[in-house]
Amino acid sequence: MFAIIDIETCAGKYEYRQGRITEICIIQHDGLQVTGKFTSLINAECFISPYLTILSGIPNEMVANAPKYNE
């Protein structure tokens, strides 16, 4: 059993280390098939630039009412 994790952030480059998570998806897999899935938007309380909105498909309005990271 293993998990595949995908995250989206509000920073454009990983080296800036200021990006906060805006979406997380975790897929559990047993080697043959998907056995579980979790996905959630997260209100990172940061600005998502138009460039990142195009790249990820996640605009500021989409995460405005999502749970905050500590929730």
N, CA, C and O atoms as a printed pandas DataFrame, in Angstrom:
     atom_number atom_name residue_name chain_id  residue_number  x_coord  y_coord  z_coord
0              1         N          MET        A               1    0.861   -1.177    0.000
1              2        CA          MET        A               1    0.000    0.000    0.000
2              3         C          MET        A               1    0.902    1.234    0.000
3              4         O          MET        A               1    1.901    1.286    0.718
4              5         N          PHE        A               2    0.541    2.211   -0.804
5              6        CA          PHE        A               2    1.283    3.464   -0.825
6              7         C          PHE        A               2    0.319    4.602   -1.114
7              8         O          PHE        A               2   -0.826    4.382   -1.510
8              9         N          ALA        A               3    0.798    5.819   -0.910
9             10        CA          ALA        A               3   -0.026    6.999   -1.149
10            11         C          ALA        A               3    0.673    7.918   -2.138
11            12         O          ALA        A               3    1.891    8.087   -2.099
12            13         N          ILE        A               4   -0.116    8.505   -3.022
13            14        CA          ILE        A               4    0.355    9.505   -3.975
14            15         C          ILE        A               4   -0.220   10.839   -3.495
15            16         O          ILE        A               4   -1.427   10.958   -3.284
16            17         N          ILE        A               5    0.639   11.830   -3.325
17            18        CA          ILE        A               5    0.202   13.122   -2.806
18            19         C          ILE        A               5    0.493   14.202   -3.840
19            20         O          ILE        A               5    1.595   14.279   -4.383
20            21         N          ASP        A               6   -0.509   15.033   -4.105
21            22        CA          ASP        A               6   -0.351   16.161   -5.019
22            23         C          ASP        A               6   -0.820   17.405   -4.286
23            24         O          ASP        A               6   -1.891   17.401   -3.679
24            25         N          ILE        A               7   -0.030   18.468   -4.338
25            26        CA          ILE        A               7   -0.434   19.727   -3.720
26            27         C          ILE        A               7   -0.304   20.864   -4.723
27            28         O          ILE        A               7    0.510   20.816   -5.645
28            29         N          GLU        A               8   -1.116   21.869   -4.523
29            30        CA          GLU        A               8   -1.022   23.127   -5.254
30            31         C          GLU        A               8   -0.736   24.201   -4.219
31            32         O          GLU        A               8   -1.222   24.126   -3.091
32            33         N          THR        A               9    0.054   25.203   -4.599
33            34        CA          THR        A               9    0.386   26.276   -3.664
34            35         C          THR        A               9    0.120   27.639   -4.293
35            36         O          THR        A               9   -0.187   27.748   -5.480
36            37         N          CYS        A              10    0.246   28.671   -3.470
37            38        CA          CYS        A              10    0.033   30.038   -3.968
38            39         C          CYS        A              10    1.349   30.723   -4.319
39            40         O          CYS        A              10    1.380   31.939   -4.511
40            41         N          ALA        A              11    2.448   29.949   -4.406
41            42        CA          ALA        A              11    3.738   30.506   -4.841
42            43         C          ALA        A              11    4.100   29.895   -6.181
43            44         O          ALA        A              11    3.780   28.740   -6.462
44            45         N          GLY        A              12    4.771   30.687   -7.002
45            46        CA          GLY        A              12    5.091   30.230   -8.345
46            47         C          GLY        A              12    6.339   29.384   -8.466
47            48         O          GLY        A              12    6.447   28.577   -9.390
48            49         N          LYS        A              13    7.287   29.546   -7.554
49            50        CA          LYS        A              13    8.544   28.817   -7.659
50            51         C          LYS        A              13    8.879   28.194   -6.317
51            52         O          LYS        A              13    8.766   28.844   -5.278
52            53         N          TYR        A              14    9.287   26.939   -6.338
53            54        CA          TYR        A              14    9.562   26.223   -5.106
54            55         C          TYR        A              14   10.678   26.857   -4.274
55            56         O          TYR        A              14   10.666   26.746   -3.048
56            57         N          GLU        A              15   11.633   27.512   -4.915
57            58        CA          GLU        A              15   12.751   28.051   -4.157
58            59         C          GLU        A              15   12.367   29.259   -3.304
59            60         O          GLU        A              15   13.128   29.642   -2.415
60            61         N          TYR        A              16   11.228   29.856   -3.547
61            62        CA          TYR        A              16   10.790   30.996   -2.733
62            63         C          TYR        A              16   10.350   30.548   -1.345
63            64         O          TYR        A              16   10.417   31.333   -0.399
64            65         N          ARG        A              17    9.909   29.329   -1.206
65            66        CA          ARG        A              17    9.505   28.724    0.070
66            67         C          ARG        A              17    8.470   29.552    0.823
67            68         O          ARG        A              17    8.372   29.471    2.047
68            69         N          GLN        A              18    7.722   30.326    0.104
69            70        CA          GLN        A              18    6.690   31.134    0.735
70            71         C          GLN        A              18    5.305   30.667    0.323
71            72         O          GLN        A              18    4.299   31.216    0.770
72            73         N          GLY        A              19    5.256   29.666   -0.519
73            74        CA          GLY        A              19    3.977   29.178   -1.002
74            75         C          GLY        A              19    3.234   28.407    0.067
75            76         O          GLY        A              19    3.800   27.542    0.735
76            77         N          ARG        A              20    2.004   28.718    0.218
77            78        CA          ARG        A              20    1.148   27.989    1.142
78            79         C          ARG        A              20    0.250   27.070    0.330
79            80         O          ARG        A              20   -0.082   27.370   -0.817
80            81         N          ILE        A              21   -0.133   25.978    0.910
81            82        CA          ILE        A              21   -0.942   24.982    0.204
82            83         C          ILE        A              21   -2.352   25.504   -0.019
83            84         O          ILE        A              21   -3.002   25.982    0.911
84            85         N          THR        A              22   -2.828   25.410   -1.280
85            86        CA          THR        A              22   -4.194   25.814   -1.620
86            87         C          THR        A              22   -5.076   24.617   -1.978
87            88         O          THR        A              22   -6.303   24.725   -1.984
88            89         N          GLU        A              23   -4.450   23.478   -2.277
89            90        CA          GLU        A              23   -5.217   22.259   -2.560
90            91         C          GLU        A              23   -4.329   21.053   -2.260
91            92         O          GLU        A              23   -3.127   21.068   -2.523
92            93         N          ILE        A              24   -4.944   20.012   -1.706
93            94        CA          ILE        A              24   -4.225   18.767   -1.457
94            95         C          ILE        A              24   -5.075   17.606   -1.939
95            96         O          ILE        A              24   -6.295   17.597   -1.775
96            97         N          CYS        A              25   -4.415   16.634   -2.533
97            98        CA          CYS        A              25   -5.086   15.407   -2.973
98            99         C          CYS        A              25   -4.194   14.234   -2.579
99           100         O          CYS        A              25   -3.006   14.215   -2.900
100          101         N          ILE        A              26   -4.766   13.268   -1.890
101          102        CA          ILE        A              26   -4.042   12.069   -1.487
102          103         C          ILE        A              26   -4.798   10.863   -2.029
103          104         O          ILE        A              26   -5.990   10.699   -1.768
104          105         N          ILE        A              27   -4.108   10.032   -2.774
105          106        CA          ILE        A              27   -4.714    8.824   -3.329
106          107         C          ILE        A              27   -3.987    7.614   -2.751
107          108         O          ILE        A              27   -2.764    7.515   -2.852
108          109         N          GLN        A              28   -4.734    6.698   -2.146
109          110        CA          GLN        A              28   -4.164    5.445   -1.655
110          111         C          GLN        A              28   -4.242    4.404   -2.755
111          112         O          GLN        A              28   -5.244    4.306   -3.464
112          113         N          HIS        A              29   -3.175    3.625   -2.890
113          114        CA          HIS        A              29   -3.111    2.618   -3.959
114          115         C          HIS        A              29   -2.481    1.358   -3.394
115          116         O          HIS        A              29   -1.523    1.434   -2.625
116          117         N          ASP        A              30   -3.008    0.203   -3.766
117          118        CA          ASP        A              30   -2.454   -1.055   -3.270
118          119         C          ASP        A              30   -1.543   -1.748   -4.286
119          120         O          ASP        A              30   -1.146   -2.896   -4.087
120          121         N          GLY        A              31   -1.218   -1.059   -5.358
121          122        CA          GLY        A              31   -0.390   -1.637   -6.408
122          123         C          GLY        A              31   -1.203   -2.146   -7.582
123          124         O          GLY        A              31   -0.674   -2.366   -8.672
124          125         N          LEU        A              32   -2.487   -2.329   -7.351
125          126        CA          LEU        A              32   -3.382   -2.785   -8.412
126          127         C          LEU        A              32   -4.500   -1.791   -8.695
127          128         O          LEU        A              32   -4.929   -1.614   -9.835
128          129         N          GLN        A              33   -4.956   -1.148   -7.631
129          130        CA          GLN        A              33   -6.090   -0.229   -7.809
130          131         C          GLN        A              33   -6.095    0.838   -6.719
131          132         O          GLN        A              33   -5.430    0.700   -5.692
132          133         N          VAL        A              34   -6.851    1.896   -6.961
133          134        CA          VAL        A              34   -7.044    2.953   -5.980
134          135         C          VAL        A              34   -7.936    2.405   -4.867
135          136         O          VAL        A              34   -9.000    1.844   -5.129
136          137         N          THR        A              35   -7.485    2.576   -3.618
137          138        CA          THR        A              35   -8.258    2.075   -2.476
138          139         C          THR        A              35   -8.848    3.187   -1.629
139          140         O          THR        A              35   -9.664    2.922   -0.747
140          141         N          GLY        A              36   -8.450    4.427   -1.880
141          142        CA          GLY        A              36   -8.996    5.556   -1.143
142          143         C          GLY        A              36   -8.529    6.860   -1.749
143          144         O          GLY        A              36   -7.508    6.914   -2.435
144          145         N          LYS        A              37   -9.298    7.922   -1.484
145          146        CA          LYS        A              37   -8.950    9.227   -2.035
146          147         C          LYS        A              37   -9.445   10.319   -1.104
147          148         O          LYS        A              37  -10.551   10.240   -0.568
148          149         N          PHE        A              38   -8.619   11.337   -0.917
149          150        CA          PHE        A              38   -8.990   12.530   -0.155
150          151         C          PHE        A              38   -8.541   13.735   -0.962
151          152         O          PHE        A              38   -7.408   13.778   -1.443
152          153         N          THR        A              39   -9.419   14.710   -1.112
153          154        CA          THR        A              39   -9.044   15.958   -1.782
154          155         C          THR        A              39   -9.758   17.115   -1.101
155          156         O          THR        A              39  -10.914   16.995   -0.697
156          157         N          SER        A              40   -9.053   18.244   -0.976
157          158        CA          SER        A              40   -9.648   19.408   -0.336
158          159         C          SER        A              40   -8.961   20.679   -0.804
159          160         O          SER        A              40   -7.743   20.717   -0.976
160          161         N          LEU        A              41   -9.752   21.706   -1.006
161          162        CA          LEU        A              41   -9.203   23.047   -1.190
162          163         C          LEU        A              41   -8.853   23.573    0.195
163          164         O          LEU        A              41   -9.443   23.148    1.188
164          165         N          ILE        A              42   -7.895   24.498    0.267
165          166        CA          ILE        A              42   -7.469   25.077    1.535
166          167         C          ILE        A              42   -7.352   26.587    1.351
167          168         O          ILE        A              42   -6.745   27.061    0.391
168          169         N          ASN        A              43   -7.940   27.336    2.284
169          170        CA          ASN        A              43   -7.797   28.787    2.271
170          171         C          ASN        A              43   -6.440   29.106    2.879
171          172         O          ASN        A              43   -6.285   29.106    4.101
172          173         N          ALA        A              44   -5.464   29.374    2.033
173          174        CA          ALA        A              44   -4.090   29.610    2.477
174          175         C          ALA        A              44   -3.881   31.030    2.989
175          176         O          ALA        A              44   -2.795   31.367    3.462
176          177         N          GLU        A              45   -4.899   31.850    2.898
177          178        CA          GLU        A              45   -4.813   33.244    3.333
178          179         C          GLU        A              45   -3.649   33.973    2.653
179          180         O          GLU        A              45   -2.931   34.757    3.274
180          181         N          CYS        A              46   -3.487   33.689    1.357
181          182        CA          CYS        A              46   -2.488   34.386    0.554
182          183         C          CYS        A              46   -3.074   34.635   -0.836
183          184         O          CYS        A              46   -4.060   34.010   -1.226
184          185         N          PHE        A              47   -2.468   35.538   -1.561
185          186        CA          PHE        A              47   -2.942   35.899   -2.891
186          187         C          PHE        A              47   -2.474   34.878   -3.919
187          188         O          PHE        A              47   -1.297   34.519   -3.964
188          189         N          ILE        A              48   -3.403   34.417   -4.740
189          190        CA          ILE        A              48   -3.082   33.522   -5.847
190          191         C          ILE        A              48   -3.025   34.381   -7.105
191          192         O          ILE        A              48   -4.032   34.962   -7.510
192          193         N          SER        A              49   -1.864   34.459   -7.714
193          194        CA          SER        A              49   -1.674   35.332   -8.876
194          195         C          SER        A              49   -2.456   34.811  -10.084
195          196         O          SER        A              49   -2.779   33.625  -10.146
196          197         N          PRO        A              50   -2.762   35.690  -11.042
197          198        CA          PRO        A              50   -3.427   35.250  -12.264
198          199         C          PRO        A              50   -2.648   34.150  -12.993
199          200         O          PRO        A              50   -3.249   33.239  -13.562
200          201         N          TYR        A              51   -1.320   34.231  -12.976
201          202        CA          TYR        A              51   -0.495   33.199  -13.611
202          203         C          TYR        A              51   -0.761   31.830  -12.978
203          204         O          TYR        A              51   -0.959   30.841  -13.684
204          205         N          LEU        A              52   -0.765   31.781  -11.642
205          206        CA          LEU        A              52   -1.009   30.504  -10.967
206          207         C          LEU        A              52   -2.439   30.025  -11.138
207          208         O          LEU        A              52   -2.693   28.821  -11.175
208          209         N          THR        A              53   -3.371   30.954  -11.242
209          210        CA          THR        A              53   -4.759   30.561  -11.503
210          211         C          THR        A              53   -4.856   29.859  -12.850
211          212         O          THR        A              53   -5.558   28.855  -12.974
212          213         N          ILE        A              54   -4.165   30.370  -13.854
213          214        CA          ILE        A              54   -4.154   29.722  -15.171
214          215         C          ILE        A              54   -3.496   28.347  -15.075
215          216         O          ILE        A              54   -3.985   27.374  -15.650
216          217         N          LEU        A              55   -2.398   28.278  -14.352
217          218        CA          LEU        A              55   -1.642   27.037  -14.222
218          219         C          LEU        A              55   -2.408   25.954  -13.456
219          220         O          LEU        A              55   -2.442   24.798  -13.877
220          221         N          SER        A              56   -3.020   26.331  -12.332
221          222        CA          SER        A              56   -3.676   25.343  -11.467
222          223         C          SER        A              56   -5.186   25.264  -11.639
223          224         O          SER        A              56   -5.804   24.259  -11.287
224          225         N          GLY        A              57   -5.777   26.321  -12.180
225          226        CA          GLY        A              57   -7.235   26.359  -12.292
226          227         C          GLY        A              57   -7.906   26.766  -10.994
227          228         O          GLY        A              57   -9.122   26.633  -10.858
228          229         N          ILE        A              58   -7.125   27.265  -10.031
229          230        CA          ILE        A              58   -7.675   27.633   -8.725
230          231         C          ILE        A              58   -7.574   29.151   -8.540
231          232         O          ILE        A              58   -6.479   29.670   -8.320
232          233         N          PRO        A              59   -8.700   29.868   -8.627
233          234        CA          PRO        A              59   -8.685   31.310   -8.382
234          235         C          PRO        A              59   -8.878   31.611   -6.890
235          236         O          PRO        A              59   -9.274   30.737   -6.120
236          237         N          ASN        A              60   -8.598   32.839   -6.500
237          238        CA          ASN        A              60   -8.780   33.270   -5.110
238          239         C          ASN        A              60  -10.201   33.022   -4.611
239          240         O          ASN        A              60  -10.402   32.622   -3.465
240          241         N          GLU        A              61  -11.179   33.262   -5.473
241          242        CA          GLU        A              61  -12.575   33.097   -5.076
242          243         C          GLU        A              61  -12.902   31.643   -4.720
243          244         O          GLU        A              61  -13.766   31.391   -3.881
244          245         N          MET        A              62  -12.225   30.704   -5.345
245          246        CA          MET        A              62  -12.503   29.286   -5.129
246          247         C          MET        A              62  -12.097   28.834   -3.731
247          248         O          MET        A              62  -12.727   27.944   -3.159
248          249         N          VAL        A              63  -11.042   29.446   -3.174
249          250        CA          VAL        A              63  -10.568   29.022   -1.853
250          251         C          VAL        A              63  -11.045   29.950   -0.725
251          252         O          VAL        A              63  -10.761   29.693    0.445
252          253         N          ALA        A              64  -11.753   31.006   -1.065
253          254        CA          ALA        A              64  -12.166   32.002   -0.059
254          255         C          ALA        A              64  -12.940   31.389    1.098
255          256         O          ALA        A              64  -12.748   31.796    2.244
256          257         N          ASN        A              65  -13.807   30.423    0.830
257          258        CA          ASN        A              65  -14.619   29.820    1.890
258          259         C          ASN        A              65  -14.154   28.410    2.263
259          260         O          ASN        A              65  -14.847   27.696    2.988
260          261         N          ALA        A              66  -12.986   28.014    1.768
261          262        CA          ALA        A              66  -12.434   26.696    2.088
262          263         C          ALA        A              66  -11.864   26.733    3.507
263          264         O          ALA        A              66  -11.575   27.810    4.028
264          265         N          PRO        A              67  -11.700   25.566    4.137
265          266        CA          PRO        A              67  -11.096   25.547    5.467
266          267         C          PRO        A              67   -9.658   26.072    5.433
267          268         O          PRO        A              67   -8.950   25.915    4.439
268          269         N          LYS        A              68   -9.246   26.693    6.529
269          270        CA          LYS        A              68   -7.866   27.161    6.637
270          271         C          LYS        A              68   -6.979   25.975    6.988
271          272         O          LYS        A              68   -7.470   24.948    7.458
272          273         N          TYR        A              69   -5.671   26.111    6.762
273          274        CA          TYR        A              69   -4.718   25.014    6.927
274          275         C          TYR        A              69   -4.815   24.394    8.323
275          276         O          TYR        A              69   -4.808   23.169    8.451
276          277         N          ASN        A              70   -4.903   25.207    9.355
277          278        CA          ASN        A              70   -4.935   24.668   10.716
278          279         C          ASN        A              70   -6.262   23.998   11.077
279          280         O          ASN        A              70   -6.376   23.362   12.124
280          281         N          GLU        A              71   -7.247   24.141   10.223
281          282        CA          GLU        A              71   -8.535   23.485   10.475
282          283         C          GLU        A              71   -8.517   22.064    9.960
283          284         O          GLU        A              71   -9.512   21.351   10.082
